[in-house]
Amino acid sequence: MPQFLVTWIATAIALLITGFLIPGIHINGAAAAVVGALFLGLGNAIVKPILLIFTLPLTVLTLGLFLFVVNAISFSIVGYFAPGFQIDGFLDALVGSIILSIISGFLNQLFDGASEGIDN
């Protein structure tokens, strides 16, 4: 299975778990999570680098802590555009982006470790 497909599925599962853990994040089913993961990937590929360039001085000034805010803004944009995926406020987006990063990192490691035995 291609790596991008594994990452996409892991991100969709992580979105469902994050929506379950954070009361301000609402996901209407697995299809909305899959579409949200697609939008999240597109947002991280297109919008996030532009935000990073514009906020670089502030990121350097805060020793990288402003990247949490950039992640929350990117996550909020996904919540705005993805159908069936809603984020209530900025604090929910901030905490949700941190939780999502932790869960998707864990799931990617889990799926990557499971696929190593299959590829050999």
Buried (B, 14 or more C-beta within 10 A) or exposed (E): EEEEEBBBBBBBBBBBBBBEEBEBBBBEEEEBBBBBBBBBBBBBEEBBEEBBEEBEEEBEEEEEEBBBBBBBBBBBBBBEEBEBBBBBEBEBBBBBBBBBBEBBEEBBEEBEEEEEEEEE
